[in-house]
Amino acid sequence: MANDVAVLGVGMHPWGKWGKPFVEYGVAAARSALDDAGISWRDVEFIAGGETIRNGYAGYVAGATFAQALGWTGVPVATTYAACAAGATAIDIARTRILAGLCDVALVVGADTTPKGFLAPTWGDNPSDPDWRRFRLLGATNPTYFALYARRRMELCGATEEDFARVKVKNSKHGLNNPNARYKKEYTVDEVLTSPMVSDPLRLLQICATSDGGAAVVLASMEYAKRHGVADPVRVSAVSTVTPTFPNTVIEMPNFSTDSAATVAQPELGFRDAIAAAAYEQAGLGPEDLSVAEVYDLSSALELDWYENIGLCKAGEAEKLIRDGDTTIGGRIPVNPSGGLACFGEAVPAQAIAQVCELVWQLRGQAEGRQVEGANVGLSINQGLFGHGSSVIVTR
């Protein structure tokens, strides 16, 4: 398609708790992606970096930091802040510059070093920041929201704690053979359901951790790819970065109230449905075309919501998919063959890029030990704090 760009290379630094500066993970991922692409750093004409973030407060100037660490070349740079969607917005900027003819090859990098425990606000008072307010005034860490979404699903769809546990079991099995995953242990439903309660109804093994890690992709124009002997590359065919439409009637972090629909009708599509819909429209595809998906399982319960948001089933039917094994490797539409955040944890600016890395490996047939056979269309989806949508469709 006219709006496709080639993915020449992908690379990651394994997720974990390494205790090093985030730039080391990003540089390792970048060099791996450049090697995969068969080009050098000096060939890169643009770099986009996903900014690290500490709950509403700006973090590091990641794009320039990576450029300096790789060696100043005068390359133009951009840094994006979109919380968990930062990697996708960085991909969007790089892709747009290529399509506009402003460069032929671009590097996108995201990396993070996270503190121990839950993500928390930095020191200082900032009562105008809604994220500050939800921590300081309400004491609501991220798992509070995850639990609210889970309770909502139980009430509306009849989901059970066993259904949520099945998601964790599936993802733990998928991640066993992923060399970049942090957690490589397969769990049973009973083990999940007997792990400590964190935020009712979610238990320790159903909530993703915070992690260190990095991911990178090298994007290029289709003409550049052909000149470098890559006739049939995996392609980025869509990037969606939509925001909610008023009124937003489902609570989204960090808010604790919704918009009123008393005088304004609800939009045809809610926020999360709209993220995937925009990507499908851009790519000229639909959910029936998908071979594989990487979705944002902040909790095992939230993964079920995403099944419906990306159109794998109708509202209220996600539980049947997990019970029937449809989203397991070998099933109708495998979801999170990487192991998802359940096996990685959050390295915030890197995770949307890491999802794309996994999809590229799947479409190339390089996902050893977790390969989805015949994969030719993949979709990633997540969302960032403050209403940042994030979805990327890759095709072959």
SULDADA-V981148 format. One record per backbone hydrogen bond with DSSP energy under -0.5 kcal/mol. NH is the residue of the N-H (numbers start at 1). CO is the residue of the C=O. E is the energy in kcal/mol with one decimal. If there is no record, write none. Layout:
BEGIN
<<NH;CO;E> <NH;CO;E>>
END
This chain:
BEGIN
<<4;1;-1.6> <5;236;-1.4> <6;220;-2.7> <7;234;-3.0> <8;6;-0.8> <8;218;-2.2> <9;218;-1.3> <11;216;-2.2> <13;214;-2.4> <15;180;-2.6> <16;212;-2.1> <24;21;-1.4> <25;21;-0.8> <25;22;-0.5> <26;22;-2.0> <27;23;-2.7> <28;24;-2.0> <29;25;-2.3> <30;26;-2.7> <31;27;-2.9> <32;28;-1.9> <33;29;-2.4> <34;30;-2.7> <35;31;-2.4> <36;32;-2.3> <37;33;-1.9> <38;34;-1.2> <39;34;-1.9> <43;40;-1.4> <44;41;-1.4> <45;105;-2.2> <46;105;-0.5> <47;76;-1.9> <48;107;-2.6> <49;78;-2.6> <50;109;-2.6> <51;49;-0.5> <51;80;-3.2> <54;57;-1.6> <57;54;-1.0> <59;52;-0.9> <62;60;-1.9> <65;61;-1.8> <66;62;-2.5> <67;63;-2.0> <68;64;-2.5> <69;65;-2.2> <70;66;-2.3> <71;67;-1.1> <76;45;-0.6> <78;47;-1.8> <80;49;-2.5> <82;80;-0.5> <85;82;-2.4> <86;83;-2.2> <89;85;-2.1> <90;86;-2.1> <91;87;-2.1> <92;88;-2.4> <93;89;-2.2> <94;90;-2.3> <95;91;-2.9> <96;92;-2.5> <97;93;-2.2> <98;94;-1.9> <99;95;-2.7> <100;96;-2.1> <101;98;-1.4> <102;97;-2.3> <103;97;-0.8> <106;219;-2.9> <107;46;-2.6> <108;217;-2.7> <109;48;-2.4> <110;215;-2.3> <111;50;-0.6> <112;213;-2.1> <122;54;-0.5> <129;126;-2.3> <130;128;-0.6> <133;129;-2.1> <134;130;-2.0> <135;131;-1.5> <136;132;-3.2> <137;133;-2.3> <138;133;-1.1> <139;135;-1.0> <140;134;-2.7> <141;139;-1.0> <144;141;-1.7> <145;141;-0.8> <145;142;-0.9> <146;142;-2.0> <147;143;-2.3> <148;144;-1.8> <149;145;-2.5> <150;146;-2.0> <151;147;-2.9> <152;148;-2.2> <153;149;-2.2> <154;150;-2.3> <155;151;-2.3> <156;152;-2.6> <157;153;-2.8> <158;153;-0.5> <158;154;-1.1> <159;153;-1.0> <164;160;-1.7> <165;161;-2.1> <166;162;-2.1> <167;163;-1.3> <168;164;-1.5> <169;165;-2.4> <170;166;-2.4> <171;167;-2.5> <172;168;-2.5> <173;169;-1.7> <174;170;-2.1> <175;171;-2.3> <176;173;-0.8> <177;174;-0.7> <178;175;-1.6> <179;177;-0.8> <181;178;-1.5> <182;343;-1.6> <183;343;-2.5> <184;182;-0.6> <192;188;-2.0> <193;189;-2.5> <194;190;-1.1> <195;192;-1.2> <198;202;-2.3> <199;202;-1.9> <202;199;-2.9> <204;196;-2.9> <206;203;-2.3> <207;204;-1.2> <208;298;-2.5> <211;346;-3.5> <212;16;-3.8> <213;112;-1.7> <214;13;-1.3> <215;110;-2.5> <216;11;-2.6> <217;108;-2.0> <218;9;-3.0> <219;106;-2.6> <219;217;-0.6> <220;6;-2.2> <221;104;-2.2> <225;221;-2.3> <226;222;-2.1> <227;223;-2.3> <228;224;-1.3> <229;226;-1.9> <230;225;-2.8> <231;229;-0.8> <235;395;-2.8> <236;5;-2.6> <237;235;-0.8> <237;393;-2.7> <238;393;-1.2> <240;391;-3.3> <249;247;-0.9> <255;252;-2.4> <259;248;-2.4> <267;247;-0.5> <274;270;-2.3> <275;271;-1.4> <276;272;-1.1> <277;273;-2.0> <278;274;-2.2> <279;275;-1.3> <280;276;-2.7> <281;277;-2.4> <282;278;-2.0> <283;279;-2.2> <284;280;-1.4> <285;280;-2.0> <289;286;-2.2> <290;287;-1.2> <291;377;-2.9> <292;377;-1.4> <293;334;-1.8> <294;379;-2.6> <295;293;-0.5> <296;381;-0.7> <297;295;-1.4> <298;296;-1.7> <300;206;-2.0> <303;299;-1.1> <304;300;-0.7> <304;301;-0.8> <305;301;-0.9> <306;302;-1.7> <307;303;-1.4> <308;304;-1.0> <308;305;-0.6> <309;305;-2.2> <310;306;-2.3> <311;308;-1.2> <312;307;-2.5> <313;307;-0.7> <317;314;-2.0> <320;317;-0.6> <321;317;-1.2> <322;318;-1.8> <323;319;-2.3> <324;320;-2.3> <325;321;-0.6> <325;322;-0.6> <326;321;-1.9> <327;321;-0.7> <328;325;-1.2> <331;328;-3.4> <333;326;-2.5> <334;291;-0.6> <335;327;-2.4> <336;293;-3.1> <339;336;-1.5> <343;339;-0.8> <343;340;-1.4> <344;340;-1.3> <345;341;-1.8> <346;209;-3.0> <347;345;-0.6> <350;347;-2.1> <351;347;-1.2> <351;348;-0.6> <354;350;-2.7> <355;351;-2.0> <356;352;-1.2> <357;353;-2.4> <358;354;-2.3> <359;355;-2.0> <360;356;-2.6> <361;357;-2.5> <362;358;-2.4> <363;359;-2.6> <364;360;-1.9> <365;361;-0.8> <365;362;-0.7> <366;361;-3.0> <367;361;-0.6> <368;366;-1.8> <370;367;-2.1> <373;371;-0.7> <375;372;-1.5> <378;394;-2.8> <379;292;-1.6> <380;392;-2.7> <381;294;-2.0> <382;390;-2.7> <384;388;-3.3> <386;253;-1.3> <387;384;-1.0> <388;384;-1.9> <389;242;-1.8> <389;387;-0.7> <390;382;-1.1> <391;240;-1.7> <392;380;-1.2> <393;238;-2.1> <394;378;-2.5> <394;392;-0.5> <395;235;-2.2> <396;376;-1.7>>
END
